[in-house]
Amino acid sequence: MKCSKCQFDNPDATNFCGKCGMPLTADARKTYGLADKAEVVYGDRLLPIGLAEGCTLQRDVKAGQVLSYDDVELPKGRLCDELRTWQENQYQTWKISEKCR
């Protein structure tokens, strides 16, 4: 199945492009992520599914594998990424203040 975004030729049973991560099927566009504890999300640098759109994969990942920020290149200049960074900084500040109590 050829990706409409990057023209990469993917195996037929693939839901997402193996090169750019673009959803290839209607089912893939309905995919939802799993929620996890903040300690896991920030500690493992997990990429929220809502921020994955427009990202470019930097390495091969298995189908269904959770993506981390290390797996992708973020598009430049997105407000959502700036807000996510601010959120993470707030979490780290809160975590440090909780340890001091």
C-alpha positions in Angstrom: 0.0 0.0 0.0 1.6 3.3 -1.1 1.6 6.2 1.3 -0.2 9.3 0.0 2.2 11.6 1.9 5.7 10.2 1.2 5.0 7.6 -1.5 6.7 4.8 0.5 5.6 1.3 -0.6 4.2 -0.4 2.6 3.1 -4.1 3.0 -0.6 -4.5 2.3 -1.6 -5.3 5.9 0.0 -2.1 7.3 -2.2 0.5 9.0 0.6 3.2 9.3 3.3 4.2 6.9 6.6 2.6 7.9 8.5 5.7 6.8 6.5 8.7 7.9 3.9 7.3 10.2 0.9 8.5 8.2 -2.3 6.5 8.8 -3.0 4.4 5.7 -6.4 3.0 6.5 -9.7 4.3 8.0 -9.2 2.1 11.1 -5.7 3.6 11.7 -7.2 7.1 11.7 -9.5 5.9 14.6 -6.6 4.6 16.7 -6.4 5.9 20.3 -3.5 5.8 22.7 -3.4 4.2 26.1 -3.2 6.4 29.2 -0.4 5.9 31.7 0.9 7.5 34.8 2.7 10.7 34.5 5.9 9.2 35.9 5.9 6.7 33.1 5.0 9.1 30.3 7.7 11.7 31.3 10.2 9.1 32.4 10.1 7.1 29.2 9.6 10.3 27.1 6.4 8.9 25.5 4.8 10.8 22.7 1.2 11.6 23.2 -0.9 10.4 20.2 -2.4 13.8 19.7 1.1 15.2 19.0 2.1 12.4 16.6 0.5 14.0 13.6 3.0 15.6 11.3 6.0 13.9 13.0 8.6 12.1 11.0 9.8 8.7 12.1 13.5 8.6 12.7 13.8 4.8 13.1 11.9 1.6 12.3 9.3 0.8 14.9 7.1 -2.3 15.3 3.4 -2.1 14.5 1.6 -1.1 17.7 4.8 0.0 19.5 4.4 3.0 21.8 6.3 5.9 20.3 8.7 8.1 22.3 10.1 11.5 21.4 13.3 9.6 20.6 11.5 7.8 17.7 10.4 11.0 15.9 11.3 14.4 14.6 8.8 17.0 15.6 7.6 19.6 13.1 9.2 23.0 13.7 7.3 25.8 15.4 4.2 24.1 16.7 2.5 25.7 19.7 1.3 22.3 20.9 4.9 21.2 21.4 5.8 24.4 23.3 2.8 23.8 25.5 3.7 20.2 26.1 7.2 21.3 27.1 5.8 23.8 29.5 3.5 21.1 30.9 6.4 18.8 31.5 8.4 21.5 33.2 5.5 22.2 35.5 5.2 18.5 36.3 9.0 18.3 37.1 8.7 21.4 39.4 5.7 19.8 41.2 7.6 16.5 41.5 10.6 18.2 43.1 8.4 20.2 45.5 6.6 17.0 46.6 9.9 15.4 47.5 10.9 18.4 49.6 7.8 18.0 51.8 
